[in-house]
Amino acid sequence: LVQCSDSGISAVPINVPADTVKLRLEKTLISRVPRAAFYNLSELRFLWLTYNSITSIHPSSFVNLKALRELRLDGNLLTSFPWEGLRDMPRLQTLGLHNNRLSSLPAHASLFLPNITYLDLSSNRLTILPAELLDLWFPLPGQQGGPVQRRILGLHDNPWLCDCQISMVMSLSMSLGSPVVLMDQLLTCIRSLGQSGMLLSQAELSRCMRPSVQPAATRVISPLGSNVILRCDATGYPTPTLTWIKTSAYTDCCQEDILENSDQLPRNLESFMQESPRVGVRWSIISMNGLSYKDAGEYRCQARNMAGISEAPIKLKVVGITRISRLPKKSQKTPPKSSTKYRKPNQTTATTNIPSVKENTPPNKTQTAPNLV
């Protein structure tokens, strides 16, 4: 254990023994943590930088801390945190950011928090929880790959907006078998910035709405080799996220060899685009170029949010290109005029053109424009 509480220290010391396991730098004048500040401390497991004057941390400050289990930054002046820096601490389980000045949590923070089982964000200036964090903390059935991971969260003493996300955190954390335990369940929220807070249990919050999915078309037939775009739109609150799944191949396709060698189904598709033009709305498209029989089958557009899951199927059929012969040229001989003496009213004369034996015109392929659905 190495502990420094000298109020005269203004920079991270560089003469710490390399075999240090626990380092505490507390109540100093340190204002910034530079790049690779602890690079020589590869054995470090506990790092406390509490109640200093830290305002900035370099994204690469924690390089080579692969054994670190606990990082405490309570009581500083941080307005942001380099979440991507957590990649340099793969064994980190405890992260303390209590009593700082954090005003927002970016959505990408969820990418670096899967292993954190103790996260203290209390006594900051946070107002909104991104939906990505809720997906991480409260995975939907079937979304969790392994056993459910229990987490302890500190969210109290923040000016949360009275919205669906914070309401779901409160209700889900109190449910039986919840994967999340709140340090303090007396959360407060405000209706708008500048207003006084009220207990979350007394606020009338926006209700979560299960996603609703509407595909642009439920059945698509497209020629072999053409291009096609499948689209679906979803509404819900919080704004749902969309995924595409191919659930089955096209069963009545004549290409049996392709069906036998097709990939294992169902499978999630990775190459697609989605955007959210406004809160509560999201659309997604999947583009396929040069269609083959292997692309045929049933696709499902699936929407998820904290309120549930909805999906809509789209069936794609790939057909072969039809050949149509060119109409023969008209014969030079003029057919004899038929008598109109006994012709019935509105009766027309049918003329049959017989192609010349010498004419050998190759058939034309029908041109099909790309399908945009």
Helices and strands as residue ranges (DSSP letters): E 2-4, E 22-25, E 32-33, E 46-48, E 56-57, E 70-72, G 83-88, E 94-96, G 107-112, E 118-120, H 131-137, E 151-154, E 160-161, H 164-173, E 180-182, E 188-190, E 198-199, G 200-202, E 209-215, E 219-223, E 228-237, E 241-249, H 256-260, E 267-269, E 273-278, E 281-288, G 293-295, E 297-305, E 308-319, E 323-324, E 364-365, E 371-372
